[in-house]
Amino acid sequence: MAPILYISPPSPLKKIVKHFWYVAVSNPDKQVFTYSILADGAPGIIFQHYRGRSAVAQADGTLLPVAFIYGQNSSACLNYLTGAPAVFGVSLQPAALKCLFSMDAHLAYSTVLDATHFFSSAWLEQLFHTARLGELVQLFSTKLVQQLADNTLDQMITQSTQWMTQNPTPLDSKILASHFNISRRQFQRRFKAQIGVCPEQYTHITRFQRAIHWLLSGRYKKLSDISYALNYADQSHFNRAFKQLAGCTPKEFLKLSTLSQPFYQYKSHSFAPLRILKT
């Protein structure tokens, strides 16, 4: 598997794009790979194809669109990769869907949306005729800047997600709502429309990503050190919460990550999406 290339977005996009990424898959033996996608607390955009056709299928065998938008997810899901595709991704900031496409982010929860509903067929056709990575980055950057032109981020929700990501102690939605002087119910509705999940679920996901960071960094003596540092009630609670999002326990995850080749390399300095590839 070729290494993942990460590209920083231009300055006008940094408030809605974390980074672009790209991989050209080498698969001379024509294997079919399965890979698990784990919740990372953010949506994104994917453009992928092999000889002009989709190369990614869901667990039931249904091919995904060549270009699609994905939303938040709260459980691990398996996809299949065939052929030797080129895959270009846009890792978005948590509140980007609402800002870019004026849509309720919850509509993309645990699903993918065909990009033909959001981008013109002429623009999508350009992607197929773009041979260079730099040109792909330019096409997406220009289009997203255009999408952003008439919209602004909800600063209350953006600030809330930053606090929730940075704070190891879970922040209750009641506390956040009180800080912004609105009702808890109003805050929860606004948060879900912007992010795609409720505040409590988002906190669950950010703690999960923080746990992955601890597990892969190896900077702990025993697993209970992680559950204590992340303010889980006890080790069994940590195991249950982790398994809900990863489909396996922390110990099983460590074994899998040791045996598997990462499709999406984990960045130790951020809670980036993680793709675990198995042959």
Secondary structure, 3 states (H helix, E strand, C coil): CCCCEEECCCHHHCCCEEEEEEEECCCCCCCCEEEEECCCCCCEEEEEEECCECCEEECCCCECCCEEEECCCCCCEEEEECCCCEEEEEEECCCHHHHHHCCCHHHHCCCEEEHHHCCCHHHHHHHHCCCCHHHHHHHHHHHHHHHHCCCCCCHHHHHHHHHHHHCCCCCCHHHHHHHCCCCHHHHHHHHHHHHCCCHHHHHHHHHHHHHHHHHHHCCCCCHHHHHHHCCCCCHHHHHHHHHHHHCCCHHHHHHHHHHCEEEECCCCCCCCCCEEEEC
